[in-house]
Each structure stands twice: as structure tokens, then as C-alpha cells.
Amino acid sequence: MKDLATLKSIPVRKIWQNEAKHFTPWLEKNASLLFEEIGITAENIKREKRVGRYFVDITAEESQTQKKIIVENQLERTDHDHLGKLLTYA
């Protein structure tokens, strides 16, 4: 018989204290899980690509169309800084 576990909610900052140092590297390694969940097959997944004076958290290409994918990750509530960066990257 398999053991069962209980899921419990914990603060996201308990796992990833710093977005750039902890969460972004984790997301790069696990980006395929995110893309799979939203129905995208991606390749050339990279972290911290320079765009002007900013760095895109995660970039990739959609496998069939080669369209560029940009992920601006964020652990907290949305704000003008992250949204502004996305608009700049586009």
C-alpha cells in the first residue's frame, strides 16, 4: 500500500527567499512543466537574456512556430515594474 501525504500551504518566500537568486534558476530548470501545463512545447529555454538595459527572466521559443516566449516571473502581487518590463520586451 502507498503512503499518502497531506498538502499544506506555506508562504512562497519560505521556499524562494529571493526571486532572482532562487526562483528564476528553479523556474529555468522546470520551465517545461509550466509550458506543458499551458499547452506549449518550448525549446531553447534560457535565463537572464539582455534586452536593452534589462534582463528577461526566462526566454524560449515555441517549438513548431519558433515564436519567442518571454516569462517575467514574479512572486508577489503584480506591479507596474514587472508589467512595464513585459511591455518593453514586447
N, CA, C and O atoms as CSV, one atom per row, in Angstrom:
chain,resi,resn,atom,element,x,y,z
A,1,MET,N,N,0.839,-1.178,0.000
A,1,MET,CA,C,0.000,0.000,0.000
A,1,MET,C,C,0.892,1.253,0.000
A,1,MET,O,O,1.914,1.297,0.686
A,2,LYS,N,N,0.490,2.266,-0.779
A,2,LYS,CA,C,1.257,3.505,-0.850
A,2,LYS,C,C,0.901,4.427,0.308
A,2,LYS,O,O,-0.243,4.481,0.758
A,3,ASP,N,N,1.912,5.150,0.778
A,3,ASP,CA,C,1.679,6.146,1.821
A,3,ASP,C,C,1.053,7.384,1.190
A,3,ASP,O,O,1.377,7.746,0.059
A,4,LEU,N,N,0.173,8.017,1.914
A,4,LEU,CA,C,-0.429,9.266,1.475
A,4,LEU,C,C,0.198,10.414,2.242
A,4,LEU,O,O,0.644,10.256,3.379
A,5,ALA,N,N,0.225,11.559,1.605
A,5,ALA,CA,C,0.768,12.750,2.247
A,5,ALA,C,C,-0.305,13.833,2.248
A,5,ALA,O,O,-1.255,13.787,1.467
A,6,THR,N,N,-0.142,14.780,3.114
A,6,THR,CA,C,-1.067,15.899,3.199
A,6,THR,C,C,-0.394,17.137,2.633
A,6,THR,O,O,0.732,17.469,3.003
A,7,LEU,N,N,-1.090,17.815,1.735
A,7,LEU,CA,C,-0.577,19.072,1.208
A,7,LEU,C,C,-0.903,20.182,2.189
A,7,LEU,O,O,-1.986,20.210,2.773
A,8,LYS,N,N,0.033,21.088,2.365
A,8,LYS,CA,C,-0.263,22.239,3.204
A,8,LYS,C,C,0.295,23.483,2.545
A,8,LYS,O,O,1.306,23.439,1.844
A,9,SER,N,N,-0.370,24.571,2.781
A,9,SER,CA,C,0.019,25.847,2.207
A,9,SER,C,C,1.140,26.468,3.042
A,9,SER,O,O,1.065,26.515,4.270
A,10,ILE,N,N,2.175,26.939,2.357
A,10,ILE,CA,C,3.269,27.639,3.036
A,10,ILE,C,C,3.582,28.908,2.252
A,10,ILE,O,O,3.320,28.967,1.050
A,11,PRO,N,N,4.130,29.913,2.902
A,11,PRO,CA,C,4.483,31.142,2.193
A,11,PRO,C,C,5.523,30.856,1.105
A,11,PRO,O,O,6.504,30.151,1.339
A,12,VAL,N,N,5.293,31.412,-0.082
A,12,VAL,CA,C,6.190,31.174,-1.212
A,12,VAL,C,C,7.626,31.615,-0.894
A,12,VAL,O,O,8.580,31.003,-1.374
A,13,ARG,N,N,7.780,32.664,-0.097
A,13,ARG,CA,C,9.118,33.157,0.260
A,13,ARG,C,C,9.862,32.202,1.195
A,13,ARG,O,O,11.071,32.345,1.380
A,14,LYS,N,N,9.177,31.252,1.773
A,14,LYS,CA,C,9.853,30.259,2.605
A,14,LYS,C,C,10.689,29.315,1.729
A,14,LYS,O,O,11.721,28.806,2.165
A,15,ILE,N,N,10.236,29.090,0.500
A,15,ILE,CA,C,10.947,28.234,-0.446
A,15,ILE,C,C,11.946,29.045,-1.264
A,15,ILE,O,O,13.110,28.664,-1.390
A,16,TRP,N,N,11.492,30.153,-1.814
A,16,TRP,CA,C,12.335,31.004,-2.661
A,16,TRP,C,C,12.453,32.376,-1.996
A,16,TRP,O,O,11.601,33.241,-2.199
A,17,GLN,N,N,13.496,32.572,-1.213
A,17,GLN,CA,C,13.658,33.826,-0.481
A,17,GLN,C,C,13.901,35.008,-1.419
A,17,GLN,O,O,13.448,36.119,-1.146
A,18,ASN,N,N,14.607,34.776,-2.512
A,18,ASN,CA,C,14.951,35.841,-3.446
A,18,ASN,C,C,14.519,35.420,-4.844
A,18,ASN,O,O,14.876,34.343,-5.320
A,19,GLU,N,N,13.752,36.276,-5.486
A,19,GLU,CA,C,13.221,35.947,-6.812
A,19,GLU,C,C,14.330,35.660,-7.823
A,19,GLU,O,O,14.302,34.631,-8.498
A,20,ALA,N,N,15.301,36.559,-7.930
A,20,ALA,CA,C,16.362,36.411,-8.935
A,20,ALA,C,C,17.336,35.273,-8.617
A,20,ALA,O,O,17.743,34.531,-9.511
A,21,LYS,N,N,17.703,35.139,-7.346
A,21,LYS,CA,C,18.720,34.138,-6.978
A,21,LYS,C,C,18.159,32.735,-6.795
A,21,LYS,O,O,18.861,31.753,-7.038
A,22,HIS,N,N,16.913,32.628,-6.374
A,22,HIS,CA,C,16.357,31.315,-6.046
A,22,HIS,C,C,15.249,30.863,-7.000
A,22,HIS,O,O,15.283,29.745,-7.514
A,23,PHE,N,N,14.263,31.743,-7.234
A,23,PHE,CA,C,13.114,31.332,-8.032
A,23,PHE,C,C,13.433,31.237,-9.523
A,23,PHE,O,O,13.048,30.262,-10.168
A,24,THR,N,N,14.126,32.224,-10.079
A,24,THR,CA,C,14.414,32.207,-11.514
A,24,THR,C,C,15.230,30.987,-11.926
A,24,THR,O,O,14.881,30.352,-12.921
A,25,PRO,N,N,16.306,30.622,-11.211
A,25,PRO,CA,C,17.026,29.393,-11.585
A,25,PRO,C,C,16.143,28.143,-11.492
A,25,PRO,O,O,16.231,27.254,-12.339
A,26,TRP,N,N,15.297,28.080,-10.462
A,26,TRP,CA,C,14.391,26.933,-10.336
A,26,TRP,C,C,13.421,26.892,-11.511
A,26,TRP,O,O,13.164,25.830,-12.078
A,27,LEU,N,N,12.881,28.063,-11.876
A,27,LEU,CA,C,11.925,28.122,-12.974
A,27,LEU,C,C,12.581,27.740,-14.299
A,27,LEU,O,O,11.964,27.077,-15.132
A,28,GLU,N,N,13.820,28.155,-14.491
A,28,GLU,CA,C,14.531,27.773,-15.723
A,28,GLU,C,C,14.617,26.247,-15.832
A,28,GLU,O,O,14.363,25.679,-16.895
A,29,LYS,N,N,14.971,25.602,-14.747
A,29,LYS,CA,C,15.095,24.135,-14.747
A,29,LYS,C,C,13.750,23.441,-14.941
A,29,LYS,O,O,13.694,22.332,-15.472
A,30,ASN,N,N,12.672,24.087,-14.516
A,30,ASN,CA,C,11.347,23.466,-14.548
A,30,ASN,C,C,10.380,24.144,-15.518
A,30,ASN,O,O,9.173,23.912,-15.458
A,31,ALA,N,N,10.907,24.975,-16.407
A,31,ALA,CA,C,10.050,25.724,-17.336
A,31,ALA,C,C,9.206,24.805,-18.207
A,31,ALA,O,O,8.075,25.145,-18.553
A,32,SER,N,N,9.739,23.660,-18.560
A,32,SER,CA,C,8.975,22.742,-19.409
A,32,SER,C,C,7.668,22.316,-18.727
A,32,SER,O,O,6.671,22.069,-19.405
A,33,LEU,N,N,7.666,22.230,-17.400
A,33,LEU,CA,C,6.431,21.900,-16.672
A,33,LEU,C,C,5.391,23.011,-16.825
A,33,LEU,O,O,4.205,22.741,-17.015
A,34,LEU,N,N,5.848,24.260,-16.741
A,34,LEU,CA,C,4.955,25.403,-16.923
A,34,LEU,C,C,4.394,25.407,-18.339
A,34,LEU,O,O,3.185,25.534,-18.535
A,35,PHE,N,N,5.274,25.269,-19.322
A,35,PHE,CA,C,4.834,25.299,-20.712
A,35,PHE,C,C,3.883,24.142,-21.017
A,35,PHE,O,O,2.891,24.320,-21.725
A,36,GLU,N,N,4.179,22.977,-20.492
A,36,GLU,CA,C,3.307,21.816,-20.695
A,36,GLU,C,C,1.918,22.081,-20.114
A,36,GLU,O,O,0.906,21.730,-20.721
A,37,GLU,N,N,1.880,22.694,-18.950
A,37,GLU,CA,C,0.604,22.972,-18.282
A,37,GLU,C,C,-0.274,23.916,-19.101
A,37,GLU,O,O,-1.500,23.806,-19.067
A,38,ILE,N,N,0.346,24.845,-19.838
A,38,ILE,CA,C,-0.446,25.785,-20.644
A,38,ILE,C,C,-0.504,25.378,-22.117
A,38,ILE,O,O,-0.974,26.145,-22.958
A,39,GLY,N,N,-0.026,24.171,-22.426
A,39,GLY,CA,C,-0.178,23.625,-23.766
A,39,GLY,C,C,0.819,24.112,-24.794
A,39,GLY,O,O,0.503,24.177,-25.982
A,40,ILE,N,N,2.021,24.457,-24.353
A,40,ILE,CA,C,3.068,24.933,-25.262
A,40,ILE,C,C,4.249,23.975,-25.220
A,40,ILE,O,O,4.661,23.523,-24.152
A,41,THR,N,N,4.787,23.672,-26.395
A,41,THR,CA,C,6.029,22.912,-26.464
A,41,THR,C,C,7.136,23.917,-26.764
A,41,THR,O,O,7.120,24.562,-27.813
A,42,ALA,N,N,8.092,24.053,-25.856
A,42,ALA,CA,C,9.120,25.083,-25.988
A,42,ALA,C,C,10.507,24.474,-26.051
A,42,ALA,O,O,10.739,23.361,-25.579
A,43,GLU,N,N,11.426,25.225,-26.643
A,43,GLU,CA,C,12.828,24.824,-26.718
A,43,GLU,C,C,13.696,26.060,-26.536
A,43,GLU,O,O,13.185,27.177,-26.454
A,44,ASN,N,N,14.991,25.860,-26.474
A,44,ASN,CA,C,15.957,26.958,-26.272
A,44,ASN,C,C,15.594,27.812,-25.054
A,44,ASN,O,O,15.591,29.040,-25.127
A,45,ILE,N,N,15.294,27.159,-23.953
A,45,ILE,CA,C,14.923,27.857,-22.720
A,45,ILE,C,C,16.183,28.441,-22.089
A,45,ILE,O,O,17.138,27.721,-21.797
A,46,LYS,N,N,16.169,29.762,-21.883
A,46,LYS,CA,C,17.343,30.447,-21.330
A,46,LYS,C,C,16.908,31.413,-20.246
A,46,LYS,O,O,15.756,31.840,-20.180
A,47,ARG,N,N,17.874,31.744,-19.397
A,47,ARG,CA,C,17.622,32.636,-18.265
A,47,ARG,C,C,18.436,33.911,-18.409
A,47,ARG,O,O,19.572,33.886,-18.883
A,48,GLU,N,N,17.842,35.026,-17.994
A,48,GLU,CA,C,18.517,36.328,-17.907
A,48,GLU,C,C,19.121,36.786,-19.237
A,48,GLU,O,O,20.316,37.073,-19.317
A,49,LYS,N,N,18.291,36.852,-20.273
A,49,LYS,CA,C,18.745,37.350,-21.574
A,49,LYS,C,C,18.620,38.870,-21.586
A,49,LYS,O,O,17.586,39.417,-21.204
A,50,ARG,N,N,19.675,39.543,-22.024
A,50,ARG,CA,C,19.683,41.010,-22.042
A,50,ARG,C,C,18.771,41.539,-23.143
A,50,ARG,O,O,18.813,41.087,-24.288
A,51,VAL,N,N,17.940,42.519,-22.756
A,51,VAL,CA,C,17.105,43.260,-23.697
A,51,VAL,C,C,17.265,44.723,-23.324
A,51,VAL,O,O,16.661,45.196,-22.361
A,52,GLY,N,N,18.080,45.439,-24.088
A,52,GLY,CA,C,18.373,46.831,-23.743
A,52,GLY,C,C,19.086,46.892,-22.413
A,52,GLY,O,O,20.122,46.254,-22.229
A,53,ARG,N,N,18.537,47.657,-21.478
A,53,ARG,CA,C,19.172,47.760,-20.157
A,53,ARG,C,C,18.568,46.798,-19.137
A,53,ARG,O,O,18.925,46.839,-17.959
A,54,TYR,N,N,17.656,45.934,-19.582
A,54,TYR,CA,C,17.004,44.969,-18.701
A,54,TYR,C,C,17.414,43.541,-19.049
A,54,TYR,O,O,18.047,43.291,-20.075
A,55,PHE,N,N,17.045,42.623,-18.185
A,55,PHE,CA,C,17.269,41.201,-18.429
A,55,PHE,C,C,15.933,40.471,-18.309
A,55,PHE,O,O,15.250,40.569,-17.290
A,56,VAL,N,N,15.570,39.738,-19.362
A,56,VAL,CA,C,14.349,38.930,-19.342
A,56,VAL,C,C,14.608,37.727,-18.444
A,56,VAL,O,O,15.639,37.068,-18.577
A,57,ASP,N,N,13.686,37.434,-17.533
A,57,ASP,CA,C,13.874,36.311,-16.610
A,57,ASP,C,C,14.058,34.998,-17.359
A,57,ASP,O,O,15.055,34.305,-17.157
A,58,ILE,N,N,13.115,34.651,-18.214
A,58,ILE,CA,C,13.170,33.400,-18.971
A,58,ILE,C,C,12.749,33.690,-20.412
A,58,ILE,O,O,11.742,34.357,-20.648
A,59,THR,N,N,13.527,33.184,-21.374
A,59,THR,CA,C,13.131,33.236,-22.779
A,59,THR,C,C,13.113,31.816,-23.326
A,59,THR,O,O,13.801,30.928,-22.822
A,60,ALA,N,N,12.320,31.626,-24.357
A,60,ALA,CA,C,12.240,30.325,-25.023
A,60,ALA,C,C,11.659,30.554,-26.411
A,60,ALA,O,O,11.286,31.671,-26.769
A,61,GLU,N,N,11.590,29.479,-27.182
A,61,GLU,CA,C,10.940,29.521,-28.489
A,61,GLU,C,C,9.897,28.418,-28.547
A,61,GLU,O,O,10.132,27.301,-28.087
A,62,GLU,N,N,8.747,28.744,-29.115
A,62,GLU,CA,C,7.711,27.741,-29.317
A,62,GLU,C,C,8.224,26.786,-30.392
A,62,GLU,O,O,8.639,27.227,-31.464
A,63,SER,N,N,8.200,25.514,-30.121
A,63,SER,CA,C,8.862,24.516,-30.961
A,63,SER,C,C,8.385,24.492,-32.406
A,63,SER,O,O,9.209,24.381,-33.314
A,64,GLN,N,N,7.101,24.590,-32.645
A,64,GLN,CA,C,6.597,24.460,-34.010
A,64,GLN,C,C,6.675,25.746,-34.810
A,64,GLN,O,O,6.924,25.705,-36.014
A,65,THR,N,N,6.469,26.886,-34.167
A,65,THR,CA,C,6.408,28.157,-34.898
A,65,THR,C,C,7.665,29.007,-34.742
A,65,THR,O,O,7.861,29.969,-35.485
A,66,GLN,N,N,8.515,28.656,-33.783
A,66,GLN,CA,C,9.711,29.433,-33.440
A,66,GLN,C,C,9.378,30.822,-32.890
A,66,GLN,O,O,10.255,31.682,-32.817
A,67,LYS,N,N,8.117,31.048,-32.502
A,67,LYS,CA,C,7.752,32.325,-31.884
A,67,LYS,C,C,8.445,32.438,-30.540
A,67,LYS,O,O,8.615,31.450,-29.826
A,68,LYS,N,N,8.842,33.663,-30.204
A,68,LYS,CA,C,9.542,33.907,-28.948
A,68,LYS,C,C,8.562,33.896,-27.776
A,68,LYS,O,O,7.432,34.375,-27.875
A,69,ILE,N,N,9.032,33.335,-26.670
A,69,ILE,CA,C,8.267,33.287,-25.424
A,69,ILE,C,C,9.063,34.043,-24.372
A,69,ILE,O,O,10.263,33.821,-24.213
A,70,ILE,N,N,8.399,34.929,-23.660
A,70,ILE,CA,C,9.040,35.693,-22.589
A,70,ILE,C,C,8.286,35.435,-21.290
A,70,ILE,O,O,7.060,35.541,-21.243
A,71,VAL,N,N,9.024,35.097,-20.242
A,71,VAL,CA,C,8.430,34.913,-18.919
A,71,VAL,C,C,9.073,35.931,-17.981
A,71,VAL,O,O,10.282,35.894,-17.749
A,72,GLU,N,N,8.273,36.824,-17.453
A,72,GLU,CA,C,8.725,37.768,-16.427
A,72,GLU,C,C,8.139,37.255,-15.123
A,72,GLU,O,O,6.987,37.538,-14.793
A,73,ASN,N,N,8.943,36.495,-14.381
A,73,ASN,CA,C,8.384,35.863,-13.184
A,73,ASN,C,C,8.241,36.865,-12.041
A,73,ASN,O,O,8.914,37.895,-11.989
A,74,GLN,N,N,7.342,36.518,-11.135
A,74,GLN,CA,C,7.045,37.415,-10.027
A,74,GLN,C,C,6.442,36.607,-8.887
A,74,GLN,O,O,5.496,35.846,-9.091
A,75,LEU,N,N,6.981,36.769,-7.706
A,75,LEU,CA,C,6.497,36.028,-6.542
A,75,LEU,C,C,5.418,36.776,-5.762
A,75,LEU,O,O,4.682,36.173,-4.980
A,76,GLU,N,N,5.328,38.050,-5.969
A,76,GLU,CA,C,4.381,38.868,-5.209
A,76,GLU,C,C,3.253,39.343,-6.124
A,76,GLU,O,O,3.154,38.914,-7.273
A,77,ARG,N,N,2.416,40.222,-5.609
A,77,ARG,CA,C,1.321,40.791,-6.404
A,77,ARG,C,C,1.883,41.541,-7.602
A,77,ARG,O,O,3.015,42.024,-7.572
A,78,THR,N,N,1.088,41.633,-8.645
A,78,THR,CA,C,1.519,42.344,-9.847
A,78,THR,C,C,1.797,43.817,-9.527
A,78,THR,O,O,1.181,44.403,-8.638
A,79,ASP,N,N,2.727,44.389,-10.266
A,79,ASP,CA,C,3.064,45.796,-10.067
A,79,ASP,C,C,3.493,46.410,-11.397
A,79,ASP,O,O,3.702,45.701,-12.382
A,80,HIS,N,N,3.621,47.729,-11.414
A,80,HIS,CA,C,3.959,48.422,-12.657
A,80,HIS,C,C,5.367,48.090,-13.143
A,80,HIS,O,O,5.624,48.157,-14.345
A,81,ASP,N,N,6.271,47.739,-12.260
A,81,ASP,CA,C,7.644,47.405,-12.653
A,81,ASP,C,C,7.664,46.173,-13.554
A,81,ASP,O,O,8.246,46.209,-14.639
A,82,HIS,N,N,7.044,45.102,-13.119
A,82,HIS,CA,C,7.045,43.868,-13.909
A,82,HIS,C,C,6.221,44.021,-15.191
A,82,HIS,O,O,6.637,43.562,-16.254
A,83,LEU,N,N,5.057,44.664,-15.091
A,83,LEU,CA,C,4.227,44.881,-16.270
A,83,LEU,C,C,4.951,45.777,-17.273
A,83,LEU,O,O,4.923,45.513,-18.475
A,84,GLY,N,N,5.596,46.826,-16.786
A,84,GLY,CA,C,6.348,47.726,-17.660
A,84,GLY,C,C,7.469,47.015,-18.397
A,84,GLY,O,O,7.706,47.275,-19.577
A,85,LYS,N,N,8.154,46.124,-17.707
A,85,LYS,CA,C,9.220,45.355,-18.350
A,85,LYS,C,C,8.659,44.483,-19.463
A,85,LYS,O,O,9.243,44.406,-20.544
A,86,LEU,N,N,7.533,43.826,-19.210
A,86,LEU,CA,C,6.917,42.992,-20.249
A,86,LEU,C,C,6.568,43.812,-21.484
A,86,LEU,O,O,6.797,43.372,-22.610
A,87,LEU,N,N,6.019,44.996,-21.277
A,87,LEU,CA,C,5.690,45.858,-22.409
A,87,LEU,C,C,6.949,46.283,-23.156
A,87,LEU,O,O,6.944,46.357,-24.385
A,88,THR,N,N,8.017,46.559,-22.434
A,88,THR,CA,C,9.289,46.928,-23.056
A,88,THR,C,C,9.843,45.775,-23.877
A,88,THR,O,O,10.307,45.984,-24.997
A,89,TYR,N,N,9.801,44.568,-23.341
A,89,TYR,CA,C,10.322,43.400,-24.055
A,89,TYR,C,C,9.539,43.121,-25.330
A,89,TYR,O,O,10.103,42.683,-26.332
A,90,ALA,N,N,8.218,43.380,-25.286
A,90,ALA,CA,C,7.373,43.101,-26.453
A,90,ALA,C,C,7.754,44.021,-27.590
A,90,ALA,O,O,7.162,43.949,-28.667
